[in-house]
Amino acid sequence: MASSQDERGREPRLSPRKARRGLTLFGSFLRLFNRPTRALIVSCLIVIVIALCVIVPKGSDELMYSAATQQIVYDGGTRPAALGGAQDSAGAGPTADGTPARGVKHVVSPPAANVFRKWREPSGGSHIDLAEVRDLHVRVSIADQKVYVMSDDDVVYTMICSTGMDNSTPRGEFTIQNRGEDFFNEHEDMGANYWVSWANYGEYLFHTVPTDRAGHYIVPEAEKLGRPASHGCVRLTVADARWLYEQLPRGTHVTIA
């Protein structure tokens, strides 16, 4: 005879009588419906049982992590393999920003509410001809994460941007310097297109959202537009960066505050 402690340690079991009673009640319930409906009910129950077998052992925490974890996605566009990096006076390429670590295959994505999807398009509507803007200058608001194209005291165009994390974008008065179509920074394993320098001739830039070694836009980085994400440069949409590259004159005054 088992001891009382052994009895308490045993898991409760469903008696055969109760099991048969449950099956009888379920069978009576099914007989209320025609044959196609009964088959549908049984199929649904089978699907629910299989789903529970998969979900319950995994646990809610792991499911949340799996939903938030994704493989880094690159834009499917192509570009010639030869990437010419912009050079400063010392011969080094300009600093790129927002670099993921080498060898990392997965990243945990931020909440979807802060994702900027239209990173290829003009962020403020149709672009204007900057040659027709009198008293042209540019103002970057770190607080607003916006770039304002100004005509004297009037805003004539507004762009969404991403400035530096941890206040790494310098504040002050600057002027537009050199520019280039693209660059790639080996140290950071990241580059960008349509760069326009506004400080130290290739160190601090306006440029597109980041690209990888093959020249493809890195989608998770592109979707950060509108919040600080760079290492000091000012990121813009692809269309906005190209517009400044093509039309913003050298020597244009830039205020960053």
PyMOL commands that set and color helices and strands:
alter all, ss='L'
color gray80, all
select helices_A, chain A and resi 4-9+16-30+35-58+60-68+112-114+130-132+165-167+219-222+238-247
alter helices_A, ss='H'
color red, helices_A
select strands_A, chain A and resi 69-71+106-108+136-141+146-151+154-160+172-175+179-185+190-199+204-208+234-236+253-256
alter strands_A, ss='S'
color yellow, strands_A
deselect
rebuild
show_as cartoon
